[in-house]
Amino acid sequence: MEVTNGIFQAAQNIYHNNKGSLLRTVIYTIGHFIIAITVLMLIAEVPFAVALTDAIVEPIANSIWYFILDKWWASKSKK
């Protein structure tokens, strides 16, 4: 029970300390899913299943990168 409470509390702390960055990251990621599927299907003419797989995996990597970049950028802007 303590482990579960500790994990939940840690998740709450992460959320409260990064609310703005997390929201921007989620919005960016959803938009990227839609754009990637559309572009792959129209330009590369790949099947929907392949476009969907790429559109999910690649933006997740990008969203992690964006979150790190946003946190770094925000830390430099405050100084």
PEURHU-V283980 format. One record per pair of residues at least 4 apart in sequence whose C-alpha atoms are under 8 Angstrom apart, sorted by the first residue. I is the first residue (numbers start at 1). J is the second residue. D is the distance in Angstrom with one decimal. If there is no record, write none. Layout:
i->[I:I]
j->[J:J]
d->[D:D]
This chain:
i->[1:2:3:4:5:6:7:8:9:10:11:12:13:14:15:15:18:19:20:21:21:21:21:22:22:23:24:25:25:25:25:26:26:27:28:28:29:29:29:29:29:30:31:32:32:32:33:33:33:33:33:34:34:35:36:36:36:36:37:37:37:37:37:37:38:39:39:40:40:40:40:41:41:41:41:41:42:46:46:47:48:49:50:51:52:53:54:55:56:57:58:59:60:61:62:63:64:65:66:67:68:69:70:71:72:73:74:75]
j->[5:6:7:8:9:10:11:12:13:14:15:16:17:18:19:22:22:23:24:25:67:70:71:26:67:27:28:29:63:66:67:30:63:31:32:63:33:59:60:62:63:34:35:36:55:59:37:52:55:56:59:38:55:39:40:51:54:55:41:48:51:52:54:55:42:43:44:44:45:46:51:45:46:47:48:51:46:50:51:51:52:53:54:55:56:57:58:59:60:61:62:63:64:65:66:67:68:69:70:71:72:73:74:75:76:77:78:79]
d->[6.2:6.0:6.1:6.1:6.0:6.1:6.1:6.2:6.2:6.2:6.1:6.1:6.0:6.0:5.4:7.5:5.9:6.2:6.3:6.0:6.5:6.7:7.3:6.1:7.3:6.3:6.0:6.1:6.0:6.9:6.3:6.3:7.8:6.3:6.0:7.4:6.2:6.0:7.0:8.0:6.0:6.6:6.1:5.8:7.3:6.2:6.2:7.9:5.0:6.1:6.7:6.2:7.6:6.0:6.0:7.3:7.7:5.1:6.1:7.5:5.1:5.8:7.8:5.6:6.1:5.6:7.3:5.0:6.3:6.1:5.7:4.6:5.2:6.6:6.7:6.5:8.0:6.4:6.3:6.3:5.9:6.2:6.2:5.8:6.2:6.2:5.8:6.3:6.4:6.7:6.3:5.8:6.3:6.4:6.0:6.1:6.4:6.1:5.9:6.2:6.2:5.9:6.0:6.2:6.4:6.2:6.4:7.1]
